Amino acid sequence: MNLLQALGQAMRIPELRRKLVITIGLVLAFRVLANVSIPGADPKALQALFSSNSLLGLFNLVGGGGLQRFTIVAEGLNPYINATIIMQLMTVVSVRLKELSKEGEQGRKKITRYTRWLTVPLAALQGWGFLALFTNPNAVTINGVPQAIIPNATTTQEIGIVLTLVAGTIIAMWLGELITEYGVGNGVSLIIFTGIIARLIPSIGDYSTTGGTHVIQIIGVAVIALVVTAGIIGVQQAQRKVPVQSAQRVLNPRTGAASQGRRNFLPLRINTAGVIPIIFALSIMFFPTIFANLFASAGGFLGSASAWITANWQPNGPKWYINVLYNGLYFLLILGFTYFYTAVVFDPNDVADNLKKQSTFIPGIRPGRSTAEYLGRVMGRITLAGALFLAIITVILPLFTAFATRADPTSLYLGGTAILIVVGVALDTMKQIETQLLMRQYKGFIR
């Protein structure tokens, strides 16, 4: 059964229809805000800035596509994502937060409230950093003349811009949480997904008409993109099936004979974290640029260091050793966040306890601690495969494709990350809809 048929069946169910309508409506609301520009920015200067800095392009990609036009939601959900990272790290470090996370729904609500509060100062700090970059007289050079993206900004105008950016982040956060709670899928991921889709066709047009790109290069990149997409789908769907068996004896209703409990399996996904590690890693990689923007107008060492970071801290900057450092750190962050988020989502001790309570065991493994250790080892091995796949597709593949096709590396960095996010979010959303359909005895996306 294809996607359209499954969506058609979902629309016949009142509850699912309501969730889909809410999701579409909230996503459209964000897209409207992503096209409302803040007055004062020079569009040509913005275009020149983003064409010369691939890191800003990646940040704009994850933010929902509003930064390149300096819209109300220019910061997107990046401050909220950063706040989520900090709170999840604090949950591991802080005993109080760890206890809250185990208190069920009430504890999660408190942690969510703390995350919202932390989002506001992070959005203000990030907004002030963008403002410092955009008001810098040497932000971009057009026709040999340096100029600011927001020229002659007054103090009142600057305060208004920062407050607008913070308000836009809060609205985007609110929309994302509404989608997660009342709609279908993860709200943050869907907002990023729609931002990428909205930029897809213009990006393809720009890629094919700029930089003297040849038809052979376009065909080569397209073939690689199709192969990568197929690989992403395969990895996202891949599972390690751990056999489990119930210890309870089952009576046959016809013969009255007793038999051992039914065998089943525990599915462990190769990539449990999805695309979250990439989003987290990009947010961390952008921190040096944010702080550099804050001190862009300072004199002396701070001003020189800020200008150097802005010019060089990107995946394909002018200095090769900085490119190696950037890509190596990006690679390691993706690996680390994959393990970290998998540990947050999948706790072997909790799974082992649940299996024990259900009188279910893994053949050959003692229930309890031994089961938790076994699941931890298995999950560690398969998570390594998933983490390496994410890191290679995001970091190594664009470099290989640029070398093989002589194409523009900047577009390929955006394209590789975009494919991962789009395919990953689409599959996760489809699975959620399929689950809802299966609960009502409908067929889903898979025959």
NORKA-V728715 format. One record per helix or strand. SS is the DSSP state (~ for helix, > for strand). FROM is the first residue (numbers start at 1). TO is the last residue. If there is no record, write none. Layout:
# NORKA-V728715
SS|FROM|TO / SS|FROM|TO
This chain:
# NORKA-V728715
~|3|11 / ~|14|33 / >|37|37 / ~|43|52 / ~|54|63 / >|71|71 / ~|78|93 / ~|95|101 / ~|105|134 / >|140|142 / >|145|147 / ~|155|182 / ~|187|209 / ~|215|237 / >|239|246 / >|250|251 / >|258|259 / >|263|269 / ~|276|285 / ~|287|294 / ~|300|312 / ~|320|345 / ~|348|357 / >|360|361 / ~|369|405 / ~|409|439
